[in-house]
């Protein structure tokens, strides 16, 4: 695992990121790897926002993992800054070797360096394995999340 590099994502990484987003049971129905235009547009918006940190894990020049770390400054919790970890994906042939743990540990360390008091994430209710993974890393299933599709 020493040859792994975790770094900010670049526009060149978008095809590999989208392929990972689309390569699971939930992503297959909502991602469009054949039309990358909206992903490039979204990446431009993220790049212009200093609170957005799209991130990739690279091994031997190949993107093998990704996540997005977002910083939220708030008034609750005595004006706490929190980070949100989103869109965590590990390439299928890299699963089971600790890469997911490395990505989350990186995100926690980066959150500390960004001044966050809290790290949070959501995980689809159907992802029981992911829930066990996050709990093993110290996260607590403390809230119920709701979404409204617009």
Buried (B, 14 or more C-beta within 10 A) or exposed (E): EEEBEBEEBEEEBBBBBBBBBBBBEEBEEEBEBEEBEEBEEEBEEBBEEEEBBBBBBBBEEEBBBBBBBBBEEEEEEEEBBBBBBBBBBBBEEBEEEEBBBBBBBBBBEBBEEBEBBBBBBEBEEEBEEBBEBBEEEEBEEEEEEEEEEE
